[in-house]
Amino acid sequence: MEEMGRRGYNHHTPLDPALTTGKAVQDEFVDSYEKQVRILKERGRECRI
């Protein structure tokens, strides 16, 4: 969210409080890395992996 703000985006996506950890670096994921890559590939050429 902080990175999005630095890039000029307005972040308004609700986040489930149960998923927040307060960590500076995300080390737990809802979907595995492999699944995230597959999802991005399925979106087409506009998404960078």
A tleap script that builds the chain and sets N, CA, C and O, in Angstrom:
source leaprc.protein.ff14SB
mol = sequence {
  NMET GLU GLU MET GLY ARG ARG GLY TYR ASN
  HIE HIE THR PRO LEU ASP PRO ALA LEU THR
  THR GLY LYS ALA VAL GLN ASP GLU PHE VAL
  ASP SER TYR GLU LYS GLN VAL ARG ILE LEU
  LYS GLU ARG GLY ARG GLU CYS ARG CILE
}
set mol.1.N position { 0.822 -1.175 0.000 }
set mol.1.CA position { 0.000 0.000 0.000 }
set mol.1.C position { 0.879 1.255 0.000 }
set mol.1.O position { 0.589 2.221 -0.706 }
set mol.2.N position { 1.943 1.235 0.789 }
set mol.2.CA position { 2.837 2.393 0.820 }
set mol.2.C position { 3.491 2.614 -0.541 }
set mol.2.O position { 3.620 3.752 -0.994 }
set mol.3.N position { 3.901 1.530 -1.189 }
set mol.3.CA position { 4.519 1.650 -2.511 }
set mol.3.C position { 3.531 2.243 -3.511 }
set mol.3.O position { 3.904 3.082 -4.331 }
set mol.4.N position { 2.281 1.812 -3.445 }
set mol.4.CA position { 1.271 2.349 -4.351 }
set mol.4.C position { 1.130 3.854 -4.152 }
set mol.4.O position { 0.994 4.596 -5.125 }
set mol.5.N position { 1.162 4.311 -2.900 }
set mol.5.CA position { 1.073 5.732 -2.615 }
set mol.5.C position { 2.248 6.500 -3.195 }
set mol.5.O position { 2.079 7.593 -3.736 }
set mol.6.N position { 3.454 5.920 -3.078 }
set mol.6.CA position { 4.637 6.574 -3.645 }
set mol.6.C position { 4.540 6.686 -5.156 }
set mol.6.O position { 5.094 7.612 -5.748 }
set mol.7.N position { 3.842 5.755 -5.779 }
set mol.7.CA position { 3.688 5.780 -7.234 }
set mol.7.C position { 2.505 6.633 -7.687 }
set mol.7.O position { 2.246 6.749 -8.885 }
set mol.8.N position { 1.792 7.224 -6.744 }
set mol.8.CA position { 0.691 8.113 -7.091 }
set mol.8.C position { -0.669 7.444 -7.183 }
set mol.8.O position { -1.631 8.072 -7.624 }
set mol.9.N position { -0.772 6.177 -6.775 }
set mol.9.CA position { -2.060 5.491 -6.804 }
set mol.9.C position { -2.809 5.730 -5.507 }
set mol.9.O position { -2.196 5.880 -4.450 }
set mol.10.N position { -4.128 5.765 -5.582 }
set mol.10.CA position { -4.966 5.851 -4.391 }
set mol.10.C position { -5.459 4.456 -4.063 }
set mol.10.O position { -6.179 3.844 -4.852 }
set mol.11.N position { -5.077 3.955 -2.911 }
set mol.11.CA position { -5.414 2.591 -2.512 }
set mol.11.C position { -6.689 2.596 -1.684 }
set mol.11.O position { -6.735 3.173 -0.597 }
set mol.12.N position { -7.723 1.948 -2.207 }
set mol.12.CA position { -8.986 1.871 -1.477 }
set mol.12.C position { -9.511 0.447 -1.405 }
set mol.12.O position { -10.686 0.235 -1.107 }
set mol.13.N position { -8.659 -0.524 -1.674 }
set mol.13.CA position { -9.072 -1.918 -1.631 }
set mol.13.C position { -9.184 -2.361 -0.181 }
set mol.13.O position { -8.229 -2.205 0.580 }
set mol.14.N position { -10.315 -2.905 0.217 }
set mol.14.CA position { -10.434 -3.351 1.601 }
set mol.14.C position { -9.516 -4.549 1.865 }
set mol.14.O position { -9.378 -5.427 1.014 }
set mol.15.N position { -8.902 -4.580 3.021 }
set mol.15.CA position { -8.028 -5.663 3.409 }
set mol.15.C position { -8.598 -6.341 4.642 }
set mol.15.O position { -8.895 -5.688 5.642 }
set mol.16.N position { -8.748 -7.642 4.565 }
set mol.16.CA position { -9.242 -8.411 5.697 }
set mol.16.C position { -8.238 -8.263 6.844 }
set mol.16.O position { -7.082 -8.661 6.699 }
set mol.17.N position { -8.656 -7.701 7.976 }
set mol.17.CA position { -7.742 -7.512 9.099 }
set mol.17.C position { -7.076 -8.810 9.551 }
set mol.17.O position { -5.977 -8.779 10.103 }
set mol.18.N position { -7.724 -9.941 9.324 }
set mol.18.CA position { -7.138 -11.224 9.713 }
set mol.18.C position { -5.881 -11.531 8.908 }
set mol.18.O position { -5.054 -12.338 9.335 }
set mol.19.N position { -5.727 -10.890 7.740 }
set mol.19.CA position { -4.561 -11.147 6.897 }
set mol.19.C position { -3.411 -10.183 7.171 }
set mol.19.O position { -2.326 -10.357 6.616 }
set mol.20.N position { -3.620 -9.173 8.011 }
set mol.20.CA position { -2.565 -8.203 8.289 }
set mol.20.C position { -1.629 -8.737 9.366 }
set mol.20.O position { -2.066 -9.369 10.328 }
set mol.21.N position { -0.343 -8.475 9.192 }
set mol.21.CA position { 0.641 -8.957 10.162 }
set mol.21.C position { 1.453 -7.823 10.762 }
set mol.21.O position { 2.040 -7.986 11.832 }
set mol.22.N position { 1.497 -6.673 10.093 }
set mol.22.CA position { 2.307 -5.572 10.568 }
set mol.22.C position { 3.765 -5.700 10.164 }
set mol.22.O position { 4.582 -4.855 10.528 }
set mol.23.N position { 4.108 -6.753 9.409 }
set mol.23.CA position { 5.486 -6.955 8.968 }
set mol.23.C position { 5.819 -5.988 7.842 }
set mol.23.O position { 4.944 -5.610 7.063 }
set mol.24.N position { 7.085 -5.588 7.757 }
set mol.24.CA position { 7.526 -4.682 6.701 }
set mol.24.C position { 7.625 -5.397 5.361 }
set mol.24.O position { 7.487 -4.767 4.312 }
set mol.25.N position { 7.862 -6.703 5.383 }
set mol.25.CA position { 8.013 -7.496 4.162 }
set mol.25.C position { 7.022 -8.646 4.220 }
set mol.25.O position { 6.932 -9.359 5.219 }
set mol.26.N position { 6.280 -8.816 3.132 }
set mol.26.CA position { 5.304 -9.905 3.063 }
set mol.26.C position { 6.022 -11.232 2.906 }
set mol.26.O position { 6.811 -11.409 1.977 }
set mol.27.N position { 5.753 -12.175 3.817 }
set mol.27.CA position { 6.363 -13.492 3.708 }
set mol.27.C position { 5.328 -14.616 3.732 }
set mol.27.O position { 5.680 -15.795 3.712 }
set mol.28.N position { 4.057 -14.241 3.774 }
set mol.28.CA position { 2.964 -15.205 3.684 }
set mol.28.C position { 2.043 -14.734 2.571 }
set mol.28.O position { 1.788 -13.538 2.433 }
set mol.29.N position { 1.542 -15.674 1.777 }
set mol.29.CA position { 0.749 -15.318 0.613 }
set mol.29.C position { -0.568 -16.079 0.605 }
set mol.29.O position { -0.641 -17.216 1.072 }
set mol.30.N position { -1.618 -15.441 0.068 }
set mol.30.CA position { -2.917 -16.093 -0.078 }
set mol.30.C position { -2.802 -17.202 -1.118 }
set mol.30.O position { -3.291 -18.313 -0.914 }
set mol.31.N position { -2.142 -16.882 -2.247 }
set mol.31.CA position { -1.888 -17.857 -3.308 }
set mol.31.C position { -0.388 -18.103 -3.390 }
set mol.31.O position { 0.407 -17.206 -3.112 }
set mol.32.N position { -0.004 -19.300 -3.766 }
set mol.32.CA position { 1.414 -19.618 -3.901 }
set mol.32.C position { 2.047 -18.754 -4.995 }
set mol.32.O position { 1.350 -18.210 -5.851 }
set mol.33.N position { 3.366 -18.638 -4.953 }
set mol.33.CA position { 4.095 -17.881 -5.973 }
set mol.33.C position { 3.767 -18.433 -7.356 }
set mol.33.O position { 3.509 -17.670 -8.287 }
set mol.34.N position { 3.777 -19.749 -7.489 }
set mol.34.CA position { 3.503 -20.379 -8.781 }
set mol.34.C position { 2.108 -20.033 -9.290 }
set mol.34.O position { 1.924 -19.770 -10.479 }
set mol.35.N position { 1.132 -20.033 -8.392 }
set mol.35.CA position { -0.234 -19.695 -8.804 }
set mol.35.C position { -0.323 -18.224 -9.215 }
set mol.35.O position { -1.023 -17.894 -10.172 }
set mol.36.N position { 0.378 -17.338 -8.505 }
set mol.36.CA position { 0.361 -15.924 -8.864 }
set mol.36.C position { 0.949 -15.706 -10.255 }
set mol.36.O position { 0.416 -14.915 -11.034 }
set mol.37.N position { 2.043 -16.400 -10.574 }
set mol.37.CA position { 2.659 -16.290 -11.898 }
set mol.37.C position { 1.687 -16.778 -12.963 }
set mol.37.O position { 1.550 -16.148 -14.012 }
set mol.38.N position { 1.008 -17.898 -12.703 }
set mol.38.CA position { 0.040 -18.432 -13.671 }
set mol.38.C position { -1.102 -17.442 -13.896 }
set mol.38.O position { -1.525 -17.238 -15.034 }
set mol.39.N position { -1.601 -16.830 -12.835 }
set mol.39.CA position { -2.687 -15.854 -12.953 }
set mol.39.C position { -2.243 -14.679 -13.819 }
set mol.39.O position { -2.991 -14.233 -14.690 }
set mol.40.N position { -1.028 -14.173 -13.587 }
set mol.40.CA position { -0.530 -13.050 -14.384 }
set mol.40.C position { -0.359 -13.433 -15.845 }
set mol.40.O position { -0.676 -12.641 -16.733 }
set mol.41.N position { 0.136 -14.635 -16.107 }
set mol.41.CA position { 0.310 -15.088 -17.488 }
set mol.41.C position { -1.041 -15.183 -18.196 }
set mol.41.O position { -1.147 -14.868 -19.381 }
set mol.42.N position { -2.064 -15.615 -17.472 }
set mol.42.CA position { -3.393 -15.754 -18.057 }
set mol.42.C position { -4.015 -14.399 -18.387 }
set mol.42.O position { -4.913 -14.322 -19.227 }
set mol.43.N position { -3.554 -13.341 -17.745 }
set mol.43.CA position { -4.098 -12.000 -17.996 }
set mol.43.C position { -3.591 -11.422 -19.314 }
set mol.43.O position { -4.173 -10.475 -19.843 }
set mol.44.N position { -2.535 -11.976 -19.829 }
set mol.44.CA position { -2.043 -11.508 -21.121 }
set mol.44.C position { -0.758 -10.710 -21.011 }
set mol.44.O position { -0.123 -10.644 -19.958 }
set mol.45.N position { -0.403 -10.115 -22.117 }
set mol.45.CA position { 0.898 -9.453 -22.256 }
set mol.45.C position { 1.009 -8.156 -21.463 }
set mol.45.O position { 2.117 -7.665 -21.245 }
set mol.46.N position { -0.107 -7.595 -21.030 }
set mol.46.CA position { -0.054 -6.320 -20.329 }
set mol.46.C position { 0.460 -6.446 -18.910 }
set mol.46.O position { 0.844 -5.442 -18.311 }
set mol.47.N position { 0.480 -7.649 -18.353 }
set mol.47.CA position { 0.950 -7.853 -16.988 }
set mol.47.C position { 2.391 -8.319 -16.990 }
set mol.47.O position { 2.747 -9.306 -17.634 }
set mol.48.N position { 3.216 -7.583 -16.251 }
set mol.48.CA position { 4.617 -7.994 -16.110 }
set mol.48.C position { 4.730 -9.008 -14.984 }
set mol.48.O position { 4.064 -8.897 -13.955 }
set mol.49.N position { 5.578 -9.987 -15.198 }
set mol.49.CA position { 5.796 -11.010 -14.161 }
set mol.49.C position { 7.170 -10.782 -13.577 }
set mol.49.O position { 7.590 -11.516 -12.682 }
savepdb mol mol.pdb
quit
